[in-house]
Amino acid sequence: MIRAKALSDARAQAQKSSELNWWIFMRISGLLLVFLVLGHIYMTFVQVSEGDATYDAVVSKLANPAWKFYDWLILVLALLHGVNGARYSIEDYVRSRPNRFWVKGIFLTVVGVILTLGTVGLFSIH
């Protein structure tokens, strides 16, 4: 029988407390992302008719700092959640330490650029 990994199992297997913190973060961020993204989809595509979904409507919505923070929270949580998942894969599949260092470095650089561009793009709208 397959069972979900419990917190006590994760605590026993965690070699470092940071791994346990990342394990907890993945569960919380995944749950938060489900509700944030479903709310975003509802407010973007269900609450607004197709004819009203224009560039000007988006700009006026993003004039409110709360909406900017909401969208930025989705961006940050999605990137952190994805980066941590990719980190697990890199640890599993890239065996050589020097190669792992370079793969992680390039990957984190790309993620940093995406986060920077997303943040600048989101907060540059007045």
N, C-alpha and C positions, 0 to 999 in steps of 0.2 A: 504494500500500500504506500502510495506517495503522500507525504504530508508536507505542509508548509513549514518552512524553517522558522523556528521560534527564536525569540530574542535570547533566550538562555542558550540555545544551540549556537547562535552567532557569537555570543560572548565567550563560549568555551572554545570556539574555533579561531577567534580573532587573535592574531599574534601581537598586534599593537592596539592600543585604545583608539588610534585614529581610524583603523579599519572598522572597528565597531561603530564609530561615529559616522563613517561613510555609509555603512550598512543601514543605519537608522535614517540618515539623510535620504538615501535612495527610496525608502518606503514613504517617507513624509513628502518628499518633493514629487514623487510619482502621483500620490493621491491629490496633492494640491494642483498639480498640472492638469489632471483630469477635469477638476471643477473649473479651474481658470480657463482652460481651452474651451470647454463646453459653454461656459458663460460668454466667452468671446465670440464663439460661433453663433450662439443665440442672439446676442446683441448686434452682430454684424449682418447676419443673413436672415434671421427670422423676424426680429423686431422691426427691421427696416425693409421697406419694399425694394424690389430690384431697381426701380426707377429712381429711388432716392439715394441709392448707394453710389454717390459721385465723389470725386476728388474733394470738392468743396465741403461735402458732408463729413468726410473723414478729417479734414483739416479743422473744421469747427468742433468736432468731437475731441480731437487731440489738443485743442486750445485749453481744455480743462486739465490741470495737473494730475488729478486723480486718474484720468484715463491714461495719461502718459505713464504714470507709475504702474498701473494695472498691466499695460502692454510690456513695460520694461521688466516687470516681475516675471511674466511669461518668458521673455527672452532670456533672462538670467537663469531662472530655474531650469529651463529646457537645455541651455548650454551646459550648466553644471551637471545636470542629470546625465546628459549624453557624454560629457567628458569623462565622468567617473565610470560609466559603462564601457567606454572605449579604453580607459586605463586598464580595466580588468582584462579586456581582450588583448591588449598590447602585452601585459604581464604574462598571459597564457601562451601567446603565439610567437613572440619575438624572444628567442632564447639568449642571444648574445647581449651581454650588458652594454657594450658600446653601441650596438644597433638599437637597443631599446632606448638608450639615452637620446639618440638622434631622432628616432621616430616620435618619441614623446615631445622632444623639443620642437620639431616641425609642427606636430599636431597642435600643441598648445599655442604656438605662434599664430597658426591659422585661426584657432578659436578666439584668441585675443583680438585679431583683426576683425573678425565677425562681430564680436561683442562691441568693439569700439565703433565700427561703422553703424551697427544697429542702434547704439546709444546716441551717437551724434545725429543720425537720421531721425530718430524719434524725438529728441529734445530740440532739434533745430526748427521744427514746425511751430509756428507762433500761434 
